[in-house]
Each structure stands twice: as C-alpha cells, then as structure tokens.
Amino acid sequence: MTDEPLPPGSTIGILGGGQLGRMLSVAASRLGLKTHIYNDTPDAPAFDVAAACTVGAYEDQDAIARFAGQVDVVTCEFENVPAAALEAAAGAADVFPPVKSFEVAQDRLTEKDFVSGLGIAVAPYLAVGSLAGLKDAILRVPPPALLKTRRFGYDGKGQATIRTLCEAESAWESIGEAPAILEGMVTFEREISVIAVRGRDGALRFYDAVENVHKGGILDTSTVPAAVPRAIEAEAQRIAGTIAEALGHVGVLCVEMFQSGGDEPSLAVNEIAPRVHNSGHWTLDACLASQFENHVRAICGWPFGDVARHSDAVMTNLIGDAAHGWRTFAAEPHTAVHLYGKAEARAGRKMGHITRISAKT
C-alpha cells in the first residue's frame, strides 16, 4: 500500500453491483475516478454507470484475483463477500475496508462478541446450535426474544420472534436449523445509526446521528436530525469511532443502535455494517459530500469531504410497487428522487428512495 492518494483516472474495483455499488460509481465519477464492477449476475444496476463490468461467481477465487489485478483498489458494497474471495483480491490489490471488518460483520455471534469485548453494550445474547440448545437458551434469555441466523440475515430475513418456550421448535425450523444466536429484545425509545468514515491514516469523521423507523424488518425512513440529546449523539459517535478503530477500518462504517428512554438515556449496539448504508442515503442531498463520496475518498487516500449537514432531511425507501409513484415524487417540491434502475418491482425489494429536505434546525 502506498501513502500517496490514487490520482484521478484510477480505477476502483467494487465487489457487488447493486444500488450501493451504483451510487458509489456515480460518486467516484464526480472525482474523475473510474469503477469496475464485479457481480454474480448480468443484470446489476451498477453496470449501467460503470466504466467496466465483470460477471463471475464470488466463490471463483481465480476470477476475483484477475479482476483485482485490473484495478487500483478493491472495495465491497455488501458484507457477505466470502473471506476467501477477499483474500484472493488482496493478493492483487489493496482491499478496503480490510478483511477483518467483513469477518466480524458476517457472523452475528462474532460481531456481538467483538462489540461487547470493547466494553460496549449490546442486547443479551447466547449462541444456539441445536433445538435443545435453543430451549436451554430461552431459559437464560427470557422471551420475548429474537432467534437470528449467525450469517446471511438482512432486512428481517433469517429471523424469528419467540414469545414462549412452545414456539422454539417452529422458530428453529423457520430459520432452517442454521447456527444462530438468541437475542433478548431491548426496550427502546428509538433506533438510531451513526455513519462514520475512517481514512487510511486513521482520521475519523461522523455524519449527524439518524433516527430510523423499520417496517417488516426493512428500513422505512431515516430522519435527521435525530431527536436525541447532544450527549447521546456524542456517545453514539464515540461508540462508532471505537469500533472503527478497533477494526482498523478504512471507509464508511455504519453502527446501528437502540436508545433507551428514561431519566438516564443509554445506548446499545444492534449491529454494524462495514460499508455504505441505507440509513446514510440522506447524505446525498443534505451534505456537501455524501457517504458514498467519502467512502471513495477514504479508500483512495484522499482528504475527506465536508460531512456537515446543510439541511434537515427525511429519507424514505421506495419498496416494491411504491417506486411506481415516481411521477408524484418528481413533482414534489424539495424532494430528491433516486431510482436504482431495477427492472422488476417485487415485494420487499428496494427500488429507490426519496429524500425530502427542509431548512436546517
């Protein structure tokens, strides 16, 4: 790895061609940088805006190594790229964020152990490897609780709610009897997230904390500023920074947290994402430099762009058929429309988002 920043004209390799890869490509192009997308299917939304595209399996280490050999730095738009693929890429180019960030985030048990090992609060949890183990865990982490697969869960997938011991068997079957964790439900006032960005030199910046609302396990809205005390926002940023530094992370890192109410509000980490994140999409329209641009800047060794918010914002995901309302959204004042170029609207599929901005408060 060189200490010199990658100059304009350099090529960023992105593993994953979904909407996050698409928005990273657009951000890179503003800085005079090119992108080469690697995706396992030919219908990737990011292919529309990239300088080069490769279709191949993420398990094909030789293909990944060849791809990495054609670019100047490699990054990922999702956290479940196989570790072997990341190691193959690292043999031919710098990979940011580093492999460790993905190894931790890919496994919920590893993630919980890592975060709690830093002295940061998380929901009570236990590892579960069998139905008998689940029944025992329910006695130690009383319902209501969530049974979550250790790997490959997102947007509410790979999860089952358990309210009584008699629901253990059906919950275990519903997640495919996969290795899992049982996580106690946290009583919280709101869900917030912090988007941090860390440079190659260890420099850290934070976007304002965001208040998130989920529906059916999928993010519905992100509102900034979050309705939290200044001390809570400062603590949330401290937590995100602590995790980023412990990982040796380079690029954007999102940390999702629960904020409890009461006289002494507190925070508990829900999960981390070592990449640009849905709850940071508002930065495209309410900040001078978005999370996507600053991720590109970080992995390329550039100085950060300004993370300050110039407007208040509410980002709303367009899920499935909601994207068909694009004409209405396009005519709405103070509303930015982002559509991802996906051919088919399906239930639960993120087709785009809108961001409504207003004067900063």
VOGU-3710 file (C-alpha; in Angstrom, 3 decimals, decimal comma):
1> mtdeplppgs> 0,000/0,000/0,000  1,336/3,398/-0,975  0,846/6,504/1,150  0,144/8,517/-1,984  -3,538/9,107/-2,859  -4,837/7,468/-6,014  -4,984/10,170/-8,711  -7,974/10,945/-10,935  -8,179/8,362/-13,683  -7,537/5,488/-11,264
11> tigilgggql> -9,969/2,581/-11,154  -11,876/1,353/-8,112  -12,967/-2,272/-8,183  -16,303/-2,862/-6,481  -17,440/-6,330/-5,456  -21,210/-6,178/-5,805  -23,355/-4,434/-8,378  -26,496/-3,417/-6,509  -27,748/0,066/-5,742  -24,905/0,746/-3,312
21> grmlsvaasr> -22,352/-0,087/-5,997  -24,285/2,112/-8,387  -24,191/5,102/-6,052  -20,510/4,516/-5,287  -19,811/4,558/-9,029  -21,625/7,849/-9,504  -19,730/9,383/-6,569  -16,401/8,167/-7,947  -17,138/9,657/-11,352  -17,552/13,114/-9,803
31> lglkthiynd> -13,947/12,876/-8,629  -12,643/11,758/-12,006  -12,265/8,152/-10,852  -13,458/5,072/-12,735  -15,159/1,958/-11,401  -15,039/-1,677/-12,441  -17,955/-3,704/-11,052  -17,802/-7,438/-10,295  -21,202/-9,082/-9,851  -22,529/-12,623/-9,968
41> tpdapafdva> -25,434/-11,795/-12,316  -25,543/-9,752/-15,547  -28,490/-7,549/-14,538  -26,666/-5,497/-11,899  -27,926/-1,906/-11,517  -24,348/-0,661/-11,111  -23,388/-1,941/-14,567  -25,291/0,994/-16,085  -22,873/3,562/-14,626  -19,505/1,760/-14,528
51> aactvgayed> -16,510/2,004/-16,841  -16,075/-1,786/-16,832  -18,092/-4,806/-15,712  -17,298/-8,431/-14,951  -19,799/-11,220/-14,315  -18,489/-14,048/-12,169  -19,092/-16,085/-9,034  -17,930/-14,697/-5,715  -16,595/-18,184/-4,950  -14,307/-18,114/-8,022
61> qdaiarfagq> -11,068/-17,004/-6,431  -9,132/-17,028/-9,706  -11,681/-14,740/-11,357  -11,642/-12,433/-8,329  -7,833/-12,266/-8,445  -7,894/-11,415/-12,170  -10,466/-8,728/-11,507  -8,387/-7,232/-8,693  -5,355/-7,218/-10,959  -7,138/-4,817/-13,307
71> vdvvtcefen> -7,945/-2,142/-10,697  -6,080/0,100/-8,276  -8,082/-0,612/-5,108  -10,921/-3,009/-4,220  -13,959/-2,341/-2,046  -17,314/-4,045/-1,416  -20,913/-2,903/-1,484  -22,143/-5,725/0,771  -20,610/-7,529/3,727  -21,166/-11,166/2,755
81> vpaaaleaaa> -18,438/-11,487/0,135  -16,671/-14,776/1,018  -13,495/-14,292/3,027  -11,571/-16,395/0,506  -12,622/-14,001/-2,268  -11,417/-11,009/-0,270  -8,096/-12,713/0,384  -7,750/-13,520/-3,331  -8,401/-9,869/-4,161  -5,920/-8,720/-1,511
91> gaadvfppvk> -3,215/-10,688/-3,278  -3,518/-8,399/-6,300  -4,658/-5,012/-4,915  -5,316/-3,116/-1,712  -8,701/-4,077/-0,226  -10,588/-1,520/1,865  -12,259/-1,961/4,264  -9,840/-4,672/5,443  -10,823/-8,326/5,630  -11,214/-8,151/9,430
101> sfevaqdrlt> -14,164/-5,764/9,158  -16,023/-8,274/6,993  -15,078/-11,290/9,090  -16,596/-9,619/12,146  -19,749/-8,320/10,444  -20,502/-11,561/8,570  -21,225/-13,543/11,734  -23,661/-12,201/14,317  -22,036/-14,131/17,150  -18,555/-12,898/16,222
111> ekdfvsglgi> -19,961/-9,374/15,916  -21,648/-9,456/19,335  -18,527/-10,892/20,960  -16,342/-8,251/19,299  -18,508/-5,279/20,253  -19,171/-6,435/23,823  -15,450/-7,171/24,170  -14,841/-3,455/23,650  -16,983/-2,714/26,699  -19,892/-1,514/24,535
121> avapylavgs> -23,425/-2,544/25,494  -25,383/-4,979/23,315  -28,622/-6,876/23,823  -28,291/-10,060/25,917  -27,460/-12,986/23,622  -26,443/-16,636/23,529  -25,148/-18,896/20,767  -27,584/-21,555/19,557  -26,539/-24,670/17,631  -29,473/-27,045/18,100
131> laglkdailr> -33,118/-27,197/19,125  -32,085/-28,439/22,551  -29,629/-25,567/22,778  -32,361/-23,122/21,831  -34,667/-24,412/24,550  -31,882/-24,028/27,080  -31,083/-20,513/25,811  -34,724/-19,450/26,195  -34,481/-20,227/29,896  -31,445/-17,927/30,164
141> vpppallktr> -32,568/-15,178/27,758  -36,279/-14,987/28,567  -38,825/-14,185/25,838  -39,714/-12,098/24,047  -36,542/-12,766/22,095  -35,286/-12,956/18,520  -33,717/-16,052/17,017  -31,312/-14,891/14,294  -29,133/-16,898/11,941  -25,470/-16,148/12,515
151> rfgydgkgqa> -24,872/-15,488/8,815  -26,649/-14,039/5,752  -29,514/-12,301/7,510  -30,599/-8,841/6,354  -33,804/-6,787/6,039  -35,539/-9,032/8,574  -34,550/-12,290/6,837  -33,219/-15,211/8,866  -35,091/-14,136/11,993  -37,934/-15,473/14,098
161> tirtlceaes> -39,642/-13,960/17,133  -40,067/-16,210/20,157  -42,614/-15,244/22,779  -42,991/-18,560/24,625  -40,964/-21,724/25,033  -43,519/-23,654/22,982  -42,562/-21,592/19,914  -38,970/-22,849/19,984  -39,391/-25,712/17,516  -41,278/-23,726/14,889
171> awesigeapa> -38,775/-20,857/15,170  -35,844/-23,246/14,811  -37,405/-24,777/11,694  -38,228/-21,351/10,213  -34,555/-20,315/10,133  -33,554/-23,608/8,507  -31,988/-25,037/11,674  -28,901/-22,945/10,962  -26,325/-21,862/13,564  -27,891/-18,886/15,317
181> ilegmvtfer> -27,988/-16,564/18,276  -30,876/-15,923/20,627  -31,059/-12,211/21,350  -33,171/-10,624/24,036  -35,445/-7,830/22,884  -34,339/-4,402/24,062  -36,934/-1,920/25,276  -36,018/1,214/23,394  -37,365/4,661/22,642  -35,867/4,916/19,173
191> eisviavrgr> -33,437/3,310/16,764  -30,543/5,451/15,637  -27,498/4,971/13,464  -24,195/6,729/13,015  -22,303/6,812/9,734  -18,568/7,048/10,432  -15,784/7,292/7,880  -12,188/6,422/8,690  -9,217/7,179/6,484  -6,081/5,216/5,738
201> dgalrfydav> -4,284/7,472/8,223  -6,808/6,765/10,995  -8,609/10,101/10,689  -12,287/9,890/11,687  -15,341/11,873/10,680  -19,001/11,398/11,619  -22,251/12,352/9,969  -25,075/13,505/12,238  -26,936/10,726/14,038  -30,049/9,476/12,227
211> envhkggild> -33,362/8,261/13,627  -34,605/5,160/11,821  -38,024/3,519/11,534  -38,350/-0,032/10,244  -41,424/-1,763/8,830  -41,456/-5,519/8,377  -37,748/-5,651/9,186  -36,890/-3,241/6,337  -35,783/0,353/6,836  -38,702/2,658/6,033
221> tstvpaavpr> -37,482/6,148/6,945  -34,329/7,840/8,204  -34,731/11,277/9,767  -32,009/13,771/10,544  -31,542/15,336/12,995  -32,434/12,515/15,349  -34,468/13,551/18,383  -31,729/12,676/20,847  -29,868/14,754/23,458  -26,485/16,106/22,389
231> aieaeaqria> -24,776/13,882/24,948  -26,377/10,778/23,428  -25,294/11,770/19,920  -21,750/12,355/21,154  -21,759/8,942/22,854  -23,109/7,281/19,698  -20,267/8,814/17,684  -17,742/7,727/20,320  -19,051/4,153/20,082  -18,855/4,157/16,283
241> gtiaealghv> -15,320/5,559/16,405  -14,207/2,971/18,958  -15,468/0,141/16,749  -13,906/1,598/13,593  -10,526/1,985/15,274  -10,615/-1,495/16,818  -11,273/-2,973/13,372  -8,590/-0,898/11,670  -11,427/0,044/9,354  -10,922/2,167/6,242
251> gvlcvemfqs> -14,005/3,632/4,567  -17,577/4,069/5,749  -18,866/2,109/8,737  -22,473/2,217/9,938  -23,315/1,387/13,539  -26,986/0,815/14,362  -28,043/1,321/17,976  -31,027/1,239/20,301  -31,575/4,286/22,505  -33,440/3,650/25,724
261> ggdepslavn> -35,564/6,337/27,357  -35,970/7,329/30,978  -34,127/9,825/33,113  -30,745/8,467/32,009  -30,903/7,508/28,311  -28,453/4,853/27,188  -27,330/3,127/24,005  -26,891/-0,498/22,969  -25,390/-1,561/19,640  -27,693/-3,608/17,422
271> eiaprvhnsg> -25,357/-4,338/14,504  -22,596/-2,931/12,351  -22,225/-2,683/8,581  -18,706/-2,239/7,137  -19,934/-0,344/4,070  -22,092/2,487/2,844  -25,542/2,055/4,345  -29,211/2,654/3,603  -29,571/4,933/6,625  -26,906/7,205/5,137
281> hwtldaclas> -28,637/7,831/1,800  -29,864/11,211/3,037  -26,271/12,468/2,834  -26,583/12,555/-0,962  -28,907/15,553/-0,721  -28,288/17,137/2,682  -24,474/17,216/2,810  -21,779/18,661/0,592  -20,010/15,281/0,457  -22,168/12,155/0,734
291> qfenhvraic> -21,281/8,896/2,468  -20,558/7,467/-0,987  -18,105/10,201/-1,896  -16,335/9,991/1,448  -16,065/6,215/1,187  -14,366/6,687/-2,179  -12,126/9,406/-0,754  -11,156/7,224/2,222  -10,212/4,096/0,271  -8,302/6,168/-2,297
301> gwpfgdvarh> -6,344/8,076/0,336  -7,938/11,456/-0,402  -8,787/14,099/2,209  -12,376/13,852/3,440  -15,145/15,989/2,039  -17,289/18,053/4,386  -19,657/15,861/6,450  -21,634/18,793/7,861  -25,377/18,789/7,221  -26,691/21,844/5,381
311> sdavmtnlig> -30,363/20,737/5,541  -32,711/18,644/7,619  -33,825/15,530/5,774  -36,215/12,597/5,772  -35,210/9,683/3,558  -37,969/7,232/2,599  -37,268/3,921/0,908  -39,343/3,025/-2,143  -40,111/-0,644/-1,629  -41,677/-2,742/-4,385
321> daahgwrtfa> -44,591/-1,012/-6,126  -44,009/2,233/-4,213  -41,484/3,137/-6,908  -44,342/3,371/-9,434  -45,219/6,688/-7,796  -42,120/8,330/-9,286  -44,194/10,910/-11,207  -45,738/12,180/-7,997  -42,414/12,272/-6,181  -40,709/14,012/-9,092
331> aephtavhly> -43,291/16,824/-8,920  -42,996/17,275/-5,151  -41,073/20,390/-4,046  -37,846/19,952/-2,073  -37,789/16,233/-2,860  -34,892/14,358/-4,451  -35,763/11,165/-6,328  -33,272/8,298/-6,610  -34,281/5,253/-8,656  -31,966/2,274/-8,880
341> gkaearagrk> -32,648/1,007/-12,393  -34,011/-2,369/-11,318  -36,191/-3,959/-13,962  -38,782/-5,647/-11,738  -40,557/-4,315/-8,655  -41,044/-7,105/-6,137  -42,445/-7,123/-2,623  -39,690/-6,237/-0,162  -37,294/-5,115/-2,903  -35,638/-1,703/-2,586
351> mghitrisak> -36,349/0,034/-5,876  -35,227/3,531/-4,940  -35,586/6,219/-2,320  -36,687/9,810/-1,969  -35,229/12,465/0,297  -37,325/15,401/1,443  -35,149/18,277/2,620  -36,000/21,361/4,673  -34,179/24,238/6,355  -31,654/23,111/8,953
361> t> -32,867/23,400/12,533
//
